């Protein structure tokens, strides 16, 4: 039942992303709070609802963004997929896993956005996209990754009490 | 009797001596001696006064520090409160200035009707340049309506829900607007980019475009009303091997600081797609 915290938490994160984070730009890039929130959640070993959370994130973000809903959904599901894959393999180094998921997730999400714009008929120069958007966004995402991981670890302990995995 | 006489004589002599000394002193005959004497007195008094003052400070200072600390805390609290008030008032002044500019703009363009809205968010994707405003279909906002500030055009309504709407900015990579270069008296197409830079394309090679030329909407295509200010030409790129000239544009609006915008509600975009010839 405590998993229902996903709805208010993700709604709040989406509002925060749109109203605050999107205004804090580095060149033309900015952090994706939802992506790192999802990465941090999916990397917690006791969490079994990461796919559900990804769906809720995609739902909220898809409602707000101009990007097609399947693109955002696919991007966030990819984050969960990568996180769960890594979580089983390098569970001894969660921060390394968090950085890796953030890195891969950001690249996948931006690749999908780039492809979506290309298909929609407004192609973006690859150099501009990489230099002005993707790399600055990646840097900001990595900066937010550690505090977000810590927050999600505490949240996972609250949502799944007594199921801590050593 | 003899004793009485001798005592009176002594008194008289003493008085005469003291009186004489006094007279001599008043006459300035003892100035060096009196200076030494008064100097010693002053020094002694200074020494005593300093010690007494130090003792007084020692006994009274703790009470003063406590009261000063309390007073300092009071004043600091008051300063904080006043600073908060100043910030609040400054914010109100800024809002009022923006609103006054928007009202002036709407008065100077009476042919349009406007609906003011606050920018409450941006698109979560950094590849797209969209903002969210707090007015929607309940306020008469419809898809395609142009959005402006007192400085110029910022974009048009892309999607609407009951109490909010999404605005595509002219800096968006998918944005494409027919414009008119006032000085060169020629038409062109304005194109956004992922970095937020805006460029002009499709400028005829015959046209003479100079930096500083004003760019207005042309109204062609029916997507925007005509004569809305967009910006100025910064630089022109003209190559003989290309069909058209291109130009870099400085938008009139600062898109990083969008707060309050005006939606032109009496403009309905015209859908000309049925008139566009399609290739068989």
Interface residues (C-beta under 8 A of the other chain):
Chain A: X14 X15 X17 X18 X19 X22 X23 X25 X27 X28 X29 X30 X32 X34 X61 X64 X65 X66 X67 X110 X113 X114 X117 X120 X121 X122 X124 X125 X128 X129 X132 X133 X137
Chain B: X120 X121 X122 X123 X124 X125 X126 X127 X128 X130 X132 X158 X159 X166 X168 X173 X174 X193 X194 X195 X196 X256
